[in-house]
């Protein structure tokens, strides 16, 4: 309800995708339900993957490696910004 991108999608693009064999209201309800179901499955997949990956990322060796890689990347970005010309 508070996401303007979804409001623009629902009011601008979604009506053009409504099936012609249904009444406009029924077609829109069907598309919204499909969109909701796909969103729940997609986000549920994220939850399952991240739940399984949590134990791996909590290992101290993995955390140290990620901190080092992130630090090197940030230093690289800083050097890039410092040496770039406007």
N, C-alpha and C positions, 0 to 999 in steps of 0.2 A: 504494500500500500504506500510506503514512503519512498520507494525507489522510482525516480522519474524515468529512468531508462526503460523499465518494464512498462510503465504507463504509456510511454511513446510507442513501444512495441505493440502493446495490446490495442491501442487506438489507431495506430498507423498501418502496421504491417499485417497483423493477425487477421483482420477482416478480409483481406485479399486472398488468404489461404483457406478460408472457410469452404467446406465442401458444398457443391451446388445442389446436391440431392436432398439436403436437409433444409429446414427453416433456418433463417439467419441466426436466431437465438439458440437453437439446438446445435447448430454447427459451431458457434462460438463456445458454447458450454463444453462440447466435445473437445475442441482444441485446447481450451484452458485445462481440462482434466488431463489430457495427454501431456501437456507441458508440465503440470504439477507432478504427475507420475514420473516423468523423465527426470525432473529435478530431484525428487526424493531418491530415486535409484542412483543417480550420479553422486549426490552428496553422501548417500549411504555407502557407496563404494569408497569414497574418500575416507570415511570413518573406519571402515574395515582395514584399508591399507595402512592408514596411520596408526591404528591400534596394533597391528602386527609389527610395524616398523619401530614402534616406540622402544621396545627392549634393545634393539640394535643401536639406536641413536642415544640411548642413555649410558652406553658403555663409555668409560673414561677415555679410552684410546680413540674412539670415534669422535668424541667431543673435542679432544685436543687437536686432532687432525682437522676437523671442521673449523675450529677457531684459527688455526694456522693458515688454512687455505683462504678463509674469509679475510684475514688480516693482509695476506699478500695481495688479494684482489683489491681491497680498499687502498692499499699503498700504491698499487699500479694505477688505479683511477686517479688518485691524488697527483701522482707524477704526470699522468696524461693531462690533467687540468692545468697543472703548473707550467707545463712546457708548451701548451697550445697557444696559438695566437688568435686574437679576436677577429 
